Amino acid sequence: MPLFGWGIMRIDGDSMVPTLNDGDYVVYRQLSASQKAALNIGDIIAFRYADPAHMVKRITAIYDGWLNVAGDSPHSMGSQAIGPVQLDDIIGIARLRIAPSGLSKL
């Protein structure tokens, strides 16, 4: 649950390897509607998805209220498989990675 506009999410799977590994945690910042509209290609976002309930992916394209996303791993499901992401489904932008090796900025 987000606290003061920040939340934490556990990475489950290897779709974002090498940036994020299975078992890492991502600290994300919640975004207002205007902040969502100012996202950039290359940003890593957390968003609602049917199964699993949430995903973390990198933005690859932006167009008219929708985003295309992809994982950093070549074996990742991206928008070609899951469809485009609506701005309303974005939970936040990933800012920090918590891994066994320590804390790092994204």
C-alpha positions as CSV (number, residue, x, y, z in Angstrom):
1,M,0.0,0.0,0.0
2,P,1.4,3.4,-0.9
3,L,2.4,5.8,1.9
4,F,2.8,9.5,1.2
5,G,2.7,8.9,-2.5
6,W,5.4,6.2,-2.5
7,G,4.9,2.4,-2.8
8,I,6.9,-0.8,-3.0
9,M,6.5,-3.8,-5.2
10,R,8.3,-7.1,-5.4
11,I,9.5,-8.2,-8.8
12,D,8.3,-11.7,-9.6
13,G,9.9,-13.1,-12.8
14,D,12.7,-12.3,-15.1
15,S,11.1,-10.0,-17.7
16,M,13.2,-7.0,-16.6
17,V,16.6,-8.7,-16.3
18,P,19.2,-7.3,-16.2
19,T,17.8,-4.1,-14.7
20,L,15.6,-5.9,-12.2
21,N,15.8,-9.5,-11.0
22,D,13.3,-11.9,-9.6
23,G,13.0,-11.1,-5.9
24,D,14.2,-7.5,-6.1
25,Y,11.9,-4.7,-4.9
26,V,11.0,-1.5,-6.7
27,V,10.1,1.7,-4.9
28,Y,7.7,3.7,-7.1
29,R,6.3,7.1,-6.9
30,Q,2.6,7.6,-7.5
31,L,1.7,10.0,-10.3
32,S,-1.0,12.5,-10.9
33,A,-2.8,12.6,-14.2
34,S,-0.6,15.4,-15.4
35,Q,2.6,13.6,-14.3
36,K,1.4,10.5,-16.2
37,A,1.0,12.6,-19.3
38,A,4.6,13.7,-19.0
39,L,6.2,10.2,-18.9
40,N,9.0,9.5,-21.4
41,I,10.1,6.6,-23.5
42,G,12.5,4.6,-21.4
43,D,10.8,5.3,-18.0
44,I,10.1,2.2,-16.0
45,I,6.5,2.0,-14.7
46,A,4.3,-0.1,-12.5
47,F,0.8,-0.7,-13.8
48,R,-2.3,-2.7,-13.2
49,Y,-2.8,-5.8,-15.4
50,A,-5.3,-8.6,-15.1
51,D,-2.8,-11.5,-14.5
52,P,-0.6,-10.9,-12.6
53,A,-2.4,-8.0,-10.9
54,H,0.5,-5.7,-11.4
55,M,3.5,-5.5,-13.8
56,V,6.7,-3.5,-14.1
57,K,7.9,-2.7,-17.7
58,R,9.8,0.0,-19.6
59,I,7.9,2.4,-21.9
60,T,8.8,1.9,-25.6
61,A,6.2,4.2,-27.2
62,I,3.7,6.9,-26.2
63,Y,0.6,7.8,-28.2
64,D,-2.7,9.6,-27.3
65,G,-3.4,8.2,-23.8
66,W,-1.8,4.9,-24.4
67,L,1.7,3.4,-23.9
68,N,3.6,0.5,-25.4
69,V,5.8,-1.3,-22.9
70,A,8.4,-4.1,-22.9
71,G,10.6,-5.8,-20.5
72,D,14.4,-5.5,-20.7
73,S,14.8,-9.3,-21.3
74,P,14.4,-10.5,-24.9
75,H,12.0,-13.2,-23.5
76,S,9.6,-10.7,-21.9
77,M,6.0,-10.2,-22.8
78,G,5.5,-6.7,-24.1
79,S,2.6,-4.8,-25.6
80,Q,2.6,-7.1,-28.6
81,A,1.4,-9.9,-26.2
82,I,-0.5,-7.9,-23.5
83,G,-1.7,-4.9,-25.5
84,P,-1.1,-1.2,-24.9
85,V,-1.3,0.2,-21.4
86,Q,-3.8,3.0,-20.6
87,L,-2.5,6.0,-18.6
88,D,-5.3,5.3,-16.1
89,D,-3.7,1.9,-15.3
90,I,-0.4,3.3,-14.4
91,I,0.3,3.0,-10.6
92,G,3.6,4.9,-10.6
93,I,7.1,5.4,-11.9
94,A,9.9,3.2,-10.6
95,R,12.6,5.2,-8.8
96,L,14.7,2.8,-6.8
97,R,15.7,-0.9,-6.8
98,I,16.2,-2.8,-3.6
99,A,18.3,-5.9,-4.3
100,P,20.6,-8.2,-2.3
101,S,23.5,-6.2,-3.5
102,G,22.0,-3.0,-2.1
103,L,19.9,0.1,-3.1
104,S,20.3,1.7,-6.5
105,K,18.5,4.4,-8.5
106,L,16.5,3.5,-11.6
